[in-house]
């Protein structure tokens, strides 16, 4: 086994081409066996085995900087850089991250998780190299899906202007998580079908160099001819026009060709784009046939490709949202749905089939999605932008500038709000309350269960301004579902338990309601019965209820699965201060002022002290009669 002896990139530099091919087969088998047990990003990594081997064979990491975009395709890189023994801990608490992490290895040059960042980071590395007079290569590896993100083109435009040495490897497998959309996807498809581009380009250039100088007018005419021939016969002109030498497309599973072209790219001065065609799920037939389903996987049976059947106790929140929107769209032709390359993940796949003319997948372009929604709203439509909490961060300026300033009726269906688990810091949806509640005209709500989510989506679509409805990943609570929709009064909380003691637990979201109910059951054994409130709204708050709680002299515990800084607890304290009510005894329970790593949601909540036991402890601390008995 060659793989057993590979612990750093230097171990593969002495290998022959035949040995590299054998190594590719071994790595692919290792990935299949490992990820079938741990789960993780499967298809993308099977597709980049040969490309990653070739990159580490040609370049000298960590001296040369290999920068991976998103990180969905970085497992092979981790295997080759001394981390294969850690793969049983992949995406587990305190285990190997599913993404490149600088603190994890000297070979990881940039922390990633969101798409379209690698070329910008490469530009920074390259300019720092030039300013310091150092000598090393900078390589950004980016997928064709990430190339739908505008940031990638902003970076390429800048690099083309600087003219510095940067190699961009475009790993083109025709997909991101879902099939790619848009003009860039169509352009790359045309390039895939081109061949012999390199000889044509060089022959045209050589021919024109041999033409003697015979006057400016003729010279200019010849330049026009040169450009015309290039546009007719040379692929990649979009990249050439912004200053990149375009190489490719080439077979990303042909190791000798990859080695040759990467060596050639090293010799070219200035920016280079190497277009590599790979197959997502390469080497595992089931994944090759269903690349969208095998992008990211739970543990599965290698023989069948099937994951163990889990009997769902309740529908997924994403599906409840999607089904609700479809029902409402049948009655209101103004309703349109928008996603940024996540139709399946956000529960919109069925909507896309039923209302193809009212469904828009804009690619990995959250900024555009938000302003696109604003334009639709200005023209009288009712746009719903379904987006993961972590990805909405990318459109913050558009939320403020293009939607909220104009007070437009755009609904943000914020999926994965709260901790999401195995994807770690870059994907935890814990900041949206803090960055949205500061924005005027925004309404923010969160349901206690899947039934209330339906009513909140219905309510949001009745409002004249922007509304954010946030909900968690995973299954609902298994409650019965109302047939008819009802409007929830904006800014009104719901008292779930009255209680007998002057303490109120103000909880937000299904997970925190469940923890609070568990805490109340534990407290009942000690004779303590606090009030429990389903807050529902972070903005506006239920001012009437909060004033009544203060008038009764209640102590308060707030519980939220979001950062405490700028969160619901802080909003309530601000409310009391603004209303001249001082001396409120309030304990905010939420996430601390640090980034939360990967692991299961329960492990992570336990690690930061967001537990039923913590609620019990805080309630006992502030319950007056318990203080007297102590």
SETOR-732248 format. One record per residue (C-alpha): residue number from 1; residue in three letters; x, y negated, z negated. Coordinates in steps of 0.02 Angstrom, whole numbers, plus 50000, padded with zeros to 5 digits. Layout:
BEGIN
pos  code  px  py  pz
NUM  ALA  X  Y  Z
...
This chain:
BEGIN
pos  code  px  py  pz
1  UNK  50000  50000  50000
2  UNK  50077  49837  50057
3  UNK  49958  49731  49951
4  UNK  50025  49806  49789
5  UNK  50193  49721  49822
6  UNK  50124  49550  49870
7  UNK  50131  49429  49725
8  UNK  50180  49268  49813
9  UNK  50184  49200  49990
10  UNK  50369  49238  50003
11  UNK  50327  49424  49998
12  UNK  50243  49420  50167
13  UNK  50373  49316  50261
14  UNK  50484  49468  50291
15  UNK  50341  49574  50359
16  UNK  50327  49621  50541
17  UNK  50171  49584  50642
18  UNK  50116  49765  50623
19  UNK  50139  49755  50435
20  UNK  50039  49593  50430
21  UNK  49898  49680  50522
22  UNK  49901  49822  50396
23  UNK  49902  49695  50256
24  UNK  49748  49612  50330
25  UNK  49655  49778  50327
26  UNK  49706  49808  50146
27  UNK  49653  49634  50091
28  UNK  49486  49653  50178
29  UNK  49456  49818  50087
30  UNK  49510  49740  49923
31  UNK  49384  49599  49948
32  UNK  49243  49719  49987
33  UNK  49279  49827  49836
34  UNK  49303  49680  49717
35  UNK  49162  49564  49768
36  UNK  49038  49708  49776
37  UNK  49066  49717  49587
38  UNK  49088  49535  49538
39  UNK  48984  49445  49669
40  UNK  49048  49286  49749
41  UNK  49079  49206  49918
42  UNK  49093  49358  50029
43  UNK  49068  49326  50215
44  UNK  49178  49172  50230
45  UNK  49326  49259  50148
46  UNK  49314  49414  50256
47  UNK  49323  49298  50405
48  UNK  49485  49209  50360
49  UNK  49598  49355  50313
50  UNK  49713  49345  50466
51  UNK  49709  49155  50468
52  UNK  49763  49145  50286
53  UNK  49902  49273  50309
54  UNK  49966  49175  50460
55  UNK  49961  49009  50366
56  UNK  50063  49078  50222
57  UNK  50183  49165  50342
58  UNK  50218  49006  50441
59  UNK  50213  48876  50303
60  UNK  50305  48871  50138
61  UNK  50180  48847  49997
62  UNK  50189  48757  49878
63  UNK  50316  48644  49964
64  UNK  50201  48634  50115
65  UNK  50027  48582  50063
66  UNK  49882  48697  50112
67  UNK  49719  48610  50069
68  UNK  49559  48711  50076
69  UNK  49391  48630  50108
70  UNK  49246  48681  49993
71  UNK  49343  48834  49938
72  UNK  49217  48963  49999
73  UNK  49358  49039  50102
74  UNK  49502  49028  49977
75  UNK  49497  49203  49899
76  UNK  49629  49272  50018
77  UNK  49739  49123  49975
78  UNK  49720  49168  49792
79  UNK  49764  49349  49826
80  UNK  49924  49299  49917
81  UNK  49975  49177  49781
82  UNK  49985  49298  49636
83  UNK  49807  49308  49572
84  UNK  49742  49474  49638
85  UNK  49750  49553  49465
86  UNK  49628  49421  49402
87  UNK  49492  49460  49530
88  UNK  49389  49570  49411
89  UNK  49361  49408  49312
90  UNK  49306  49308  49466
91  UNK  49180  49171  49422
92  UNK  49163  49241  49245
93  UNK  49180  49139  49086
94  UNK  49364  49100  49057
95  UNK  49406  49200  49214
96  UNK  49464  49161  49390
97  UNK  49376  49014  49471
98  UNK  49283  49040  49633
99  UNK  49365  48882  49701
100  UNK  49543  48816  49713
101  UNK  49597  48736  49549
102  UNK  49758  48640  49526
103  UNK  49770  48695  49344
104  UNK  49757  48877  49400
105  UNK  49905  48884  49521
106  UNK  50042  48777  49595
107  UNK  49980  48837  49764
108  UNK  49810  48754  49741
109  UNK  49837  48577  49802
110  UNK  49664  48503  49774
111  UNK  49511  48546  49670
112  UNK  49362  48572  49784
113  UNK  49181  48627  49784
114  UNK  49090  48501  49893
115  UNK  49114  48504  50081
116  UNK  49211  48389  50198
117  UNK  49347  48330  50077
118  UNK  49502  48421  50138
119  UNK  49552  48305  50280
120  UNK  49541  48151  50169
121  UNK  49647  48236  50036
122  UNK  49771  48288  50171
123  UNK  49782  48108  50230
124  UNK  49827  48055  50054
125  UNK  49960  48189  50037
126  UNK  50034  48146  50206
127  UNK  50043  47960  50172
128  UNK  50122  47990  50000
129  UNK  50250  48103  50087
130  UNK  50291  47967  50214
131  UNK  50303  47828  50084
132  UNK  50419  47932  49975
133  UNK  50526  47990  50121
134  UNK  50493  48174  50087
135  UNK  50486  48317  50211
136  UNK  50344  48441  50208
137  UNK  50194  48493  50312
138  UNK  50015  48452  50264
139  UNK  49878  48569  50324
140  UNK  49691  48547  50297
141  UNK  49582  48700  50327
142  UNK  49401  48651  50360
143  UNK  49251  48749  50420
144  UNK  49138  48700  50563
145  UNK  48995  48680  50440
146  UNK  49093  48552  50341
147  UNK  49131  48460  50502
148  UNK  48949  48404  50503
149  UNK  48994  48295  50353
150  UNK  49032  48115  50400
151  UNK  49177  48106  50278
152  UNK  49277  48226  50387
153  UNK  49265  48107  50533
154  UNK  49305  47955  50426
155  UNK  49465  48044  50376
156  UNK  49508  48097  50554
157  UNK  49479  47921  50616
158  UNK  49601  47855  50485
159  UNK  49732  47988  50519
160  UNK  49719  47955  50705
161  UNK  49750  47771  50669
162  UNK  49899  47808  50556
163  UNK  49971  47933  50680
164  UNK  50057  48030  50541
165  UNK  50094  48217  50544
166  UNK  49941  48312  50483
167  UNK  49879  48481  50543
168  UNK  49692  48512  50534
169  UNK  49642  48694  50556
170  UNK  49460  48703  50608
171  UNK  49396  48873  50551
172  UNK  49248  48895  50666
173  UNK  49132  49040  50622
174  UNK  48976  48954  50691
175  UNK  48897  48940  50518
176  UNK  48904  48854  50351
177  UNK  48785  48934  50225
178  UNK  48645  48926  50353
179  UNK  48668  48915  50542
180  UNK  48743  48748  50589
181  UNK  48640  48613  50670
182  UNK  48670  48455  50769
183  UNK  48773  48386  50910
184  UNK  48941  48432  50832
185  UNK  48886  48613  50820
186  UNK  48836  48609  51004
187  UNK  49001  48528  51051
188  UNK  49102  48662  50962
189  UNK  48998  48795  51048
190  UNK  49050  48724  51216
191  UNK  49232  48725  51163
192  UNK  49220  48907  51112
193  UNK  49176  48949  51292
194  UNK  49323  48853  51367
195  UNK  49486  48938  51410
196  UNK  49652  48893  51494
197  UNK  49634  48716  51425
198  UNK  49817  48703  51377
199  UNK  49892  48742  51547
200  UNK  49768  48627  51634
201  UNK  49809  48483  51517
202  UNK  49997  48502  51534
203  UNK  49989  48524  51723
204  UNK  49887  48364  51743
205  UNK  50008  48269  51631
206  UNK  50162  48335  51724
207  UNK  50089  48293  51893
208  UNK  50054  48114  51846
209  UNK  50227  48092  51769
210  UNK  50303  48136  51939
211  UNK  50207  48000  52031
212  UNK  50327  47854  52066
213  UNK  50284  47681  52002
214  UNK  50198  47594  52147
215  UNK  50115  47442  52068
216  UNK  49999  47404  51922
217  UNK  49838  47425  52019
218  UNK  49883  47600  52080
219  UNK  49951  47646  51909
220  UNK  49788  47597  51826
221  UNK  49691  47695  51956
222  UNK  49799  47847  51921
223  UNK  49764  47829  51735
224  UNK  49578  47831  51772
225  UNK  49601  47987  51877
226  UNK  49700  48067  51736
227  UNK  49561  48030  51612
228  UNK  49428  48093  51731
229  UNK  49519  48257  51761
230  UNK  49546  48280  51575
231  UNK  49363  48251  51535
232  UNK  49311  48373  51670
233  UNK  49435  48511  51631
234  UNK  49506  48491  51456
235  UNK  49407  48539  51301
236  UNK  49429  48448  51136
237  UNK  49427  48274  51210
238  UNK  49327  48206  51064
239  UNK  49473  48250  50950
240  UNK  49602  48190  51077
241  UNK  49516  48021  51090
242  UNK  49532  47989  50903
243  UNK  49717  48027  50906
244  UNK  49733  48215  50879
245  UNK  49822  48339  50989
246  UNK  49693  48475  51015
247  UNK  49751  48656  51020
248  UNK  49630  48798  51050
249  UNK  49510  48874  51036
250  UNK  49600  49034  50988
251  UNK  49551  49202  50914
252  UNK  49566  49186  50725
253  UNK  49590  49373  50704
254  UNK  49739  49387  50822
255  UNK  49890  49375  50706
256  UNK  50026  49357  50841
257  UNK  49928  49217  50925
258  UNK  49894  49131  50759
259  UNK  50079  49136  50715
260  UNK  50126  49067  50885
261  UNK  50000  48925  50882
262  UNK  50037  48875  50702
263  UNK  50222  48867  50744
264  UNK  50179  48760  50894
265  UNK  50071  48646  50786
266  UNK  50220  48621  50670
267  UNK  50323  48554  50816
268  UNK  50196  48426  50876
269  UNK  50222  48250  50813
270  UNK  50070  48161  50747
271  UNK  49898  48230  50703
272  UNK  49852  48404  50769
273  UNK  49688  48498  50768
274  UNK  49699  48686  50791
275  UNK  49529  48761  50832
276  UNK  49517  48940  50769
277  UNK  49368  49054  50803
278  UNK  49331  49179  50665
279  UNK  49188  49298  50626
280  UNK  49099  49278  50461
281  UNK  49093  49444  50370
282  UNK  49228  49519  50482
283  UNK  49263  49702  50444
284  UNK  49102  49739  50350
285  UNK  48965  49780  50474
286  UNK  48818  49733  50364
287  UNK  48891  49560  50332
288  UNK  48933  49535  50515
289  UNK  48752  49568  50561
290  UNK  48680  49454  50426
291  UNK  48811  49320  50393
292  UNK  48688  49200  50311
293  UNK  48634  49330  50182
294  UNK  48815  49378  50145
295  UNK  48886  49202  50126
296  UNK  48873  49215  49937
297  UNK  48819  49378  49856
298  UNK  48774  49459  49693
299  UNK  48852  49630  49657
300  UNK  48799  49755  49790
301  UNK  48815  49935  49848
302  UNK  48957  49950  49975
303  UNK  48874  50093  50068
304  UNK  48709  50002  50099
305  UNK  48749  49819  50069
306  UNK  48599  49813  49953
307  UNK  48603  49727  49784
308  UNK  48521  49819  49638
309  UNK  48337  49779  49636
310  UNK  48290  49661  49497
311  UNK  48107  49655  49451
312  UNK  48065  49470  49445
313  UNK  47964  49418  49294
314  UNK  47915  49256  49379
315  UNK  47940  49164  49543
316  UNK  48097  49062  49573
317  UNK  48076  48875  49545
318  UNK  48144  48843  49721
319  UNK  48008  48954  49795
320  UNK  47872  48874  49690
321  UNK  47927  48705  49756
322  UNK  47931  48767  49937
323  UNK  47760  48852  49926
324  UNK  47685  48697  49844
325  UNK  47753  48584  49979
326  UNK  47684  48696  50116
327  UNK  47512  48694  50036
328  UNK  47513  48505  50020
329  UNK  47581  48482  50197
330  UNK  47429  48572  50268
331  UNK  47320  48433  50197
332  UNK  47434  48285  50232
333  UNK  47519  48271  50401
334  UNK  47631  48132  50335
335  UNK  47730  48254  50227
336  UNK  47900  48298  50299
337  UNK  48041  48401  50221
338  UNK  48227  48364  50231
339  UNK  48376  48472  50182
340  UNK  48564  48450  50197
341  UNK  48611  48623  50264
342  UNK  48519  48717  50125
343  UNK  48350  48772  50193
344  UNK  48352  48940  50105
345  UNK  48431  48883  49942
346  UNK  48303  48744  49919
347  UNK  48153  48853  49961
348  UNK  48113  48769  50127
349  UNK  48135  48916  50247
350  UNK  47949  48953  50258
351  UNK  47909  48768  50278
352  UNK  48031  48763  50425
353  UNK  47938  48904  50511
354  UNK  47764  48838  50476
355  UNK  47801  48654  50512
356  UNK  47951  48653  50630
357  UNK  47914  48476  50690
358  UNK  47910  48411  50512
359  UNK  48064  48500  50448
360  UNK  48237  48423  50464
361  UNK  48404  48506  50425
362  UNK  48530  48365  50445
363  UNK  48686  48469  50409
364  UNK  48806  48433  50267
365  UNK  48761  48249  50266
366  UNK  48673  48198  50106
367  UNK  48702  48013  50135
368  UNK  48618  48020  50304
369  UNK  48478  48128  50233
370  UNK  48435  47995  50103
371  UNK  48433  47850  50226
372  UNK  48344  47955  50356
373  UNK  48210  47984  50223
374  UNK  48204  47796  50193
375  UNK  48173  47763  50377
376  UNK  48034  47894  50381
377  UNK  47954  47814  50228
378  UNK  47963  47640  50306
379  UNK  47868  47710  50456
380  UNK  47727  47780  50349
381  UNK  47782  47961  50321
382  UNK  47800  48047  50151
383  UNK  47976  48120  50153
384  UNK  48033  48249  50026
385  UNK  48221  48272  50015
386  UNK  48258  48441  49934
387  UNK  48436  48437  49867
388  UNK  48541  48517  49731
389  UNK  48577  48398  49589
390  UNK  48764  48410  49617
391  UNK  48747  48363  49801
392  UNK  48633  48214  49769
393  UNK  48786  48132  49690
394  UNK  48853  48111  49867
395  UNK  48708  47998  49916
396  UNK  48706  47881  49766
397  UNK  48731  47720  49863
398  UNK  48593  47767  49984
399  UNK  48475  47806  49840
400  UNK  48503  47632  49770
401  UNK  48529  47527  49925
402  UNK  48413  47606  50052
403  UNK  48274  47681  49947
404  UNK  48256  47603  49775
405  UNK  48287  47422  49822
406  UNK  48147  47438  49950
407  UNK  48041  47539  49827
408  UNK  48006  47670  49960
409  UNK  47899  47825  49928
410  UNK  48036  47955  49945
411  UNK  48024  48112  49837
412  UNK  48186  48191  49780
413  UNK  48158  48375  49740
414  UNK  48313  48401  49634
415  UNK  48352  48586  49627
416  UNK  48484  48666  49515
417  UNK  48460  48530  49383
418  UNK  48558  48582  49230
419  UNK  48694  48711  49214
420  UNK  48708  48830  49362
421  UNK  48841  48949  49297
422  UNK  48970  49037  49404
423  UNK  49011  48895  49525
424  UNK  49076  48789  49381
425  UNK  49120  48606  49364
426  UNK  49086  48551  49542
427  UNK  48910  48623  49545
428  UNK  48838  48594  49371
429  UNK  48685  48483  49394
430  UNK  48707  48382  49236
431  UNK  48731  48201  49290
432  UNK  48574  48158  49387
433  UNK  48476  48091  49238
434  UNK  48619  47974  49192
435  UNK  48648  47905  49365
436  UNK  48464  47894  49416
437  UNK  48384  47819  49263
438  UNK  48490  47661  49278
439  UNK  48412  47625  49448
440  UNK  48258  47510  49453
441  UNK  48097  47578  49532
442  UNK  48148  47761  49505
443  UNK  48030  47881  49416
444  UNK  48112  48038  49341
445  UNK  48015  48190  49284
446  UNK  48048  48372  49239
447  UNK  47920  48510  49209
448  UNK  47910  48631  49064
449  UNK  47869  48777  49180
450  UNK  47832  48826  49360
451  UNK  47647  48782  49348
452  UNK  47687  48605  49292
453  UNK  47814  48592  49434
454  UNK  47672  48613  49560
455  UNK  47575  48471  49480
456  UNK  47730  48361  49474
457  UNK  47763  48383  49660
458  UNK  47581  48339  49693
459  UNK  47593  48189  49577
460  UNK  47756  48129  49654
461  UNK  47679  48125  49828
462  UNK  47542  48008  49765
463  UNK  47663  47876  49702
464  UNK  47704  47714  49796
465  UNK  47890  47719  49754
466  UNK  48037  47838  49735
467  UNK  48016  47989  49622
468  UNK  48142  48120  49565
469  UNK  48073  48289  49511
470  UNK  48211  48394  49436
471  UNK  48200  48580  49400
472  UNK  48323  48719  49358
473  UNK  48395  48864  49454
474  UNK  48317  49036  49436
475  UNK  48153  49110  49380
476  UNK  48007  49020  49302
477  UNK  47933  49065  49135
478  UNK  47798  49182  49201
479  UNK  47650  49069  49159
480  UNK  47484  49077  49250
481  UNK  47466  48959  49396
482  UNK  47321  48837  49417
483  UNK  47229  48846  49582
484  UNK  47188  48661  49594
485  UNK  47318  48523  49587
486  UNK  47304  48385  49459
487  UNK  47390  48218  49439
488  UNK  47501  48201  49286
489  UNK  47489  48026  49212
490  UNK  47654  47939  49246
491  UNK  47758  47919  49090
492  UNK  47648  48027  48977
493  UNK  47726  48163  48871
494  UNK  47635  48316  48805
495  UNK  47627  48370  48624
496  UNK  47646  48559  48620
497  UNK  47644  48580  48430
498  UNK  47586  48450  48304
499  UNK  47687  48513  48155
500  UNK  47672  48471  47970
501  UNK  47840  48390  47935
502  UNK  47898  48214  47984
503  UNK  48017  48280  48116
504  UNK  47992  48280  48305
505  UNK  48086  48387  48431
506  UNK  48080  48298  48599
507  UNK  48130  48424  48733
508  UNK  48150  48408  48921
509  UNK  48137  48552  49045
510  UNK  48091  48735  49033
511  UNK  48254  48798  48960
512  UNK  48255  48670  48822
513  UNK  48071  48697  48784
514  UNK  48109  48883  48762
515  UNK  48256  48847  48646
516  UNK  48151  48727  48545
517  UNK  48008  48852  48528
518  UNK  48132  48983  48469
519  UNK  48202  48859  48343
520  UNK  48028  48818  48278
521  UNK  47994  49003  48252
522  UNK  48155  49015  48150
523  UNK  48111  48859  48051
524  UNK  47937  48925  48011
525  UNK  48017  49061  47906
526  UNK  48085  48921  47795
527  UNK  47921  48828  47788
528  UNK  47974  48689  47907
529  UNK  47855  48644  48048
530  UNK  47914  48501  48160
531  UNK  47817  48423  48303
532  UNK  47868  48486  48476
533  UNK  47849  48371  48626
534  UNK  47869  48413  48809
535  UNK  47937  48244  48864
536  UNK  47907  48272  49050
537  UNK  47966  48096  49095
538  UNK  48136  48019  49066
539  UNK  48085  47863  49160
540  UNK  47966  47790  49114
541  UNK  47964  47856  48937
542  UNK  47801  47881  48843
543  UNK  47810  47717  48747
544  UNK  47645  47746  48657
545  UNK  47701  47912  48585
546  UNK  47874  47849  48539
547  UNK  47801  47700  48446
548  UNK  47680  47815  48354
549  UNK  47824  47931  48305
550  UNK  47920  47781  48237
551  UNK  47769  47715  48144
552  UNK  47749  47883  48057
553  UNK  47930  47876  48001
554  UNK  47977  48034  48095
555  UNK  48156  48092  48118
556  UNK  48195  48145  48296
557  UNK  48297  48281  48382
558  UNK  48311  48266  48571
559  UNK  48357  48418  48675
560  UNK  48412  48410  48858
561  UNK  48518  48514  48977
562  UNK  48613  48364  49041
563  UNK  48755  48254  48981
564  UNK  48713  48156  48824
565  UNK  48799  48002  48895
566  UNK  48660  47907  48983
567  UNK  48536  48048  48952
568  UNK  48361  48058  48881
569  UNK  48417  48041  48700
570  UNK  48509  47881  48742
571  UNK  48358  47816  48836
572  UNK  48249  47841  48682
573  UNK  48374  47751  48571
574  UNK  48380  47608  48696
575  UNK  48190  47601  48694
576  UNK  48185  47583  48506
577  UNK  48322  47450  48506
578  UNK  48234  47350  48642
579  UNK  48073  47356  48542
580  UNK  48156  47295  48382
581  UNK  48140  47462  48293
582  UNK  48298  47499  48195
583  UNK  48356  47635  48078
584  UNK  48285  47777  48182
585  UNK  48361  47942  48129
586  UNK  48394  48027  48296
587  UNK  48507  48173  48339
588  UNK  48537  48198  48526
589  UNK  48575  48377  48579
590  UNK  48644  48395  48754
591  UNK  48805  48422  48849
592  UNK  48967  48343  48789
593  UNK  49074  48216  48880
594  UNK  49177  48341  48977
595  UNK  49161  48448  49132
596  UNK  49086  48619  49100
597  UNK  49180  48767  49173
598  UNK  49109  48923  49257
599  UNK  49022  49065  49166
600  UNK  48845  49123  49135
601  UNK  48722  48986  49085
602  UNK  48693  49065  48914
603  UNK  48880  49076  48882
604  UNK  48903  48895  48931
605  UNK  48759  48833  48823
606  UNK  48830  48931  48677
607  UNK  49003  48857  48708
608  UNK  48939  48678  48697
609  UNK  48818  48706  48553
610  UNK  48653  48689  48645
611  UNK  48566  48831  48555
612  UNK  48412  48868  48452
613  UNK  48524  48884  48299
614  UNK  48594  48710  48328
615  UNK  48418  48639  48338
616  UNK  48374  48728  48176
617  UNK  48529  48657  48092
618  UNK  48493  48479  48148
619  UNK  48309  48486  48099
620  UNK  48354  48551  47926
621  UNK  48481  48411  47906
622  UNK  48353  48275  47938
623  UNK  48197  48351  47860
624  UNK  48170  48247  47701
625  UNK  48104  48385  47587
626  UNK  48248  48503  47629
627  UNK  48368  48365  47585
628  UNK  48286  48348  47415
629  UNK  48291  48536  47380
630  UNK  48475  48550  47420
